[in-house]
């Protein structure tokens, strides 16, 4: 078995084609270096260098061994660095779930922040909140991006971003003439609701803005996503409470009105407590990159 140390000595001499300079770079005396190269040649059974009083040259076998050894040492150094990064939490693979409502703004910001960890691989999964939280609890997901609603016991969270809620109405609606809308006004228009089984987090936000006992109308329809709600708004079927980021991809025929006073929702990264180094590294990076507080 050839020692890695001998390979490094050989590559150093081949780089310099001079035993004295190579020895200096390796912090060795020339004689021990020359002896080490001779030992390597004996182990291989080939002559790697032609030595004269004037110069040192690689033999043809030496040239082949030099190219392969340099590549091998580079791979070894990369493997060592990656292994250390994994142990420190700067590398590895994480399975991350996210809600559709996180797509317009929160998810892109999160992914840009993750570029600070180039050796971290993310496997992304778009899920409903029930499925997402269930998978985290079962260990099938490492973490997930959700809106701040009641979390199951045993899950930790880190606040990522706050986003305003808005009332989406069709162009031409009487409220569309205004830039803002009160909660009381929102309570008096036909609203599109959200399916409680499929997206309870969206219905919870709607209930916060327009409590059950304060609605003038029943829901005209119930949908399973903000995108579906906006499609019905566009068709003139009613108004919808959505996160402000949805305006980026909404049709031009839909107006977005901010609430006065403002109503906000918080997007969080949630995970199950454990010792996953890559997850710890991700959380630490997010705290530094997004300037956010320690997890709860």
Secondary structure, 3 states (H helix, E strand, C coil): CCCHHHHHHHHHHHHHCCHHHHHHHHCCCHHHHHHHHHHHHHHHCCCCEEECCCCEEECHHHHHHHHHHHHHHHHHHHHHHHHHHHHHCCEEEEEEEECHHHHHHHHHHHHHHHCCCCEEEEEEEECCHHHHHHHHHCCCCCEEEEECCCCCCCEEEEEEEEEEEEEEEECCCHHHHCCEECHHHHCCCCEEEECCCCCHHHHHHHHHHCCHHHCCCCCCEEECCHHHHHHHHHCCCCEEEEEHHHHHHCCCCEEEEEECCCCEEEEEEEEECCCCHHHHHHHHHHHHHCCCCCCC
